[in-house]
Amino acid sequence: GTSTSSCAGSTSAEHDEVRHGSHDGDRRGVGRRAEADTCATCTNERSKVGADALMEAIEKIVHASEEKKRNFTETIELQIGLKNYDPQKDKRFSGTVKLPFVPRPKMKVCVLGDAAHCDEAKAIGVDSMDVAALKAMNKNKKLVKKLAKKYHAFLASETVIKQIPRLLGPGLNKAGKFPTLVTHREPLEGKVNEVKSSIKFQLKKVLCMGVAIGNVQMAPKEIAVNAQMSINFLVSLLKKNWQNVRVLYLKSSMGAPIRLY
C-alpha cells in the first residue's frame, strides 16, 4: 500500500489486507480480540471525537451518496493516520473487534471445511472448498494468491485448519487472511456473521490504515455506534492512546473524506 500525507481517500491493497481477518499472523505483533459488549469502554480516555460531530459527518456522507446514486452499496471506511510510531522499531500492534452492526453484509466468505461444514455452507449459500480441492491447488503460489484475492475472509474446520500451511503454504497468512476456526459446537451461519462483523487493526510498514465500519444503507445511528467503537478500540491498542493519533477521517467508497480529528 502507499501512504498519503493526509491518509484520506486511499483505498489501497494495504487497506484491504488490514480490513478483515481474525488470525493475528504477525508474530511481532501484540494481539487483541474484543467483543462488542466490552469494547465501548476499552480506552481509559474519553473519545476525542464528539457524538454530534460524528453524526454530522455521517449524515453528510449518506446525503452525498443519495444525491449521486451508484450501482453498488458504498462502504464507509474509517481512515487513520498515526504519529510518534516507528513501524521498524515499535511493536506492531494487531487487534480484532466485533462490531454490533455488520458493516459489509455482502462481504465474501469461503469455508475451507470437512464434509459436514461444506454441506452446511452449501445450505446457507456460502462458498466452500474441501481438502481435495485445496490439495488440487498443489501449493501453486499464483492460485493461492488468486484464492486470497477472491474472498475477504476464510473459515476453516478444526481438521482442515491444521493442514492449511502444508496444503497451501504461507499465501493466506501473507495476505492477512488466515482462516478463523469454526467448530461443530456452533452454527456455521453465526460464525459467518461474526466474521462479517469483525474488523482488524494491524500496524504494517506505513502509518496509515483503513477499516470498513459501515455502509451508506445503514441507519446513521448504527454507523455512529460502529465508528465510535472502532475508534475507542484502536486508541486502546496504541501505546500512548490519543497521543499517537494524527488524523481520523470517514469516507464512503466514492465520496470525499471528512475529517473527524
N, C-alpha and C positions, 0 to 999 in steps of 0.2 A: 504493500500500500504506500501511498505517498502522503506526506504531511503537508498540510496547508497552514499558512500563518494564522488564520482565524479558526481553523478546524471546522468551518461550516461549509456546507454544500458538497462535501466529498462523499462519494458513495463507493469507496474503493473496495477491492477484493479483501484488503486487510479488515475492513469493517465487516464484511460478510463472514469472515472467519471468526471474528470476535463475537458476532451476534448470537450464535447458538451453540449448544452442546453442554453437557453437564459432566464431562470427564476432564479433570484437570491434568492434562498430559505433561505440562511443563514442570519438570522436577525441581527447577529452581524457584518455582512459584510458591506462593502461600495460598493454599486452597481454602475456600469458604463456601458453604451452602447455607441458604436461609429459606425459611418458609414465610409465606405472606403474613401470617398472624404475628410472627415475632419480629418482622423486619421494620415495621413502621417506626420503631424507636431504636433502630440499630446504630444510631450515631448519638453520641453524648451531646453534641452541639445542636442547637435548633437549626432547621434548614434556613439557608440564607435566600432561598427562592420563595417569595411570598405567595400565598394562595391566590390572591387577586391577580397578581402579575402573571402567574401561571395560567389561570383561566382565560385571561385576556389574550395571551399568546395562542392558546389552543383554539379559542373562538375565531381568531384571525386566520389561522391555518385552515380550519374547517370551512369558514366562509369563502376563502380564496379557492379551495378545491371545488366548492359548489358552483362558483361563478365560472370556473373553467373545468367542466367535467372531462375526465379521462375515461378511456375504455377499460380501466382496471382500478382496483381499490388502492389508493395511495397509502403507503405505510408512513407512520410518523416516527421519526428517529430522534433519539436524544444523542447529541454530539458533544463530546467532551474534549477540552484541551487542558492538559496538566502543566504544572510548573514545579520547579525545585525537585525534579526527579531525574536521575541518571539511569536509563534503562540498562546501561552496561554494568554499573556498579550496584545499584539498589536492587533489593529483592523484587522480582517480578510478581506482583500480586495476581491472583486469579480467583474469581468468586462467581457463584451462580445463585440467582434469586428467582423464586417462583412468584410471578405477579398474580393478583387476584382476577384480572381480566385478560383473556387470550389476545395478545397483540396482533398475531398473524394467523387467523383461522385457516388460511389456505396454504400454510407452510407445509412443504412436502417432507414426509417422514417415511423411512423404509425400515421394515423389521427384518433382521438377519436371524431367522428363527429355526427352531426344531419343528417337527411336523405339526404339533398341536398349535404352536404360535402362528405358523404360516396359515393354517386353516382359520384361526381366529382373526388374523389380519384380513384375509380374503372376505370374511363375513362382514367386517366393518368398513370395507373399501379402502384398505391401506396396502400399499405395495409391500411385497416381501421377497426374500431370497433364502433358499435353504443351503445347507453345507455343499451340496453337489454343485449348485450354481456358483458358489464362491470358489470352489476348487477349480471350476472350469475357467476362471479368470487367470489361473496359473501364475499368480503374483505379478501379472503384467502391469508395470507402473502406469502406463497410459490408460489402461482400462480401470484401474483403481482410482486414478485421478478423475476420470470421467464419471465414475460412480459417485465420488465425493462431491463433484460439482452438481450432479443431478438432484441431490437431496439436501435439505437444510440440516437434517439430523437423522440419527440412526438409533434403533433399539436392538438389543440382542438378547437371546435366551441364554440361560446360565451355561448350558453345554456348548453353545456356539461362541460366546464372548472370549472364552479361554483360548479358542483356536484362531481368533482374528489375526494376531501377529504372524502365525505360521501360514495361514491361508492367504492373507492379503499383503503382508509386510507392513511397513510403518505409514502407508499412504493416508489412511483415515485420520490417524493421530496427527500427522503433519498438517493436515487441513483443519485441525481443531475440531474434528467431528468423530472422535472415538465414540462407539456406541454406549448408550446408557443401558444398564442391566434391567431386564424385565423378568420377573419370576411368574410361576403359575399360581402364586398365592394372591395375585391381584389381577383385576380385569385389564386386558391389554388396552382397551379404549381409554380408561382412566389414565394409564401411563402415557399414552399418546398425547392426551390433553395436557398432562403435566409438562411434557417436553415442549409443547407448543406455547405454554405459559412461562417457560423459563428463559431468562436472558443471562448472558455471561459477560462479565467484565474481565478482560485479561490484558495486562500490560505487555506489549511486544517491543519492537525496536523503535517505535515512534511514540510521541506523547499525545497522539490523537486517537480517539476511538469512538465508535458509534454503535448504539443498540436500538433495536425496534421496540418501542414501548406502546404502540397503538396503531390504529388506522383511522382514516377520516370518517368511516361509517359508525364508529363507536360514539357513545354519548360523551360529551365533553367532560363530565364528572368522572367517568371511568378512565378516560385518558389521563386526567389530572391525578387520580389515585395511583395509577401505574407510574406516572412520571415522578411523583414525589417519592414513592417507594424506591424507584430506581436510583434517584439522586442520593437519598439517605444511605442506601446500601453501598453505592460507590464511595461515598465520603467515608463510610466506616472501614473500607478497605485501605484507604490512604494513610500513610504513616503520620502525616500532620493534618489529617482531615481537611477542612476547608482551605487551609494554607497551601495545599497542593493543587487546588482548583484554579485554573487560569480563566477559562470561559466555559459556559454551558449554552448550547443552542438547542432549539426544537426546530425540526424541518420535516416537511412532507416530501415524498418522493420527487415531485415536480415543482414544489413551492420554494419560496425564498426562506432562508434561515431567519429565525427570530431569536435574538439573544435574551437569555434568562438571567445570566450572571456574568 
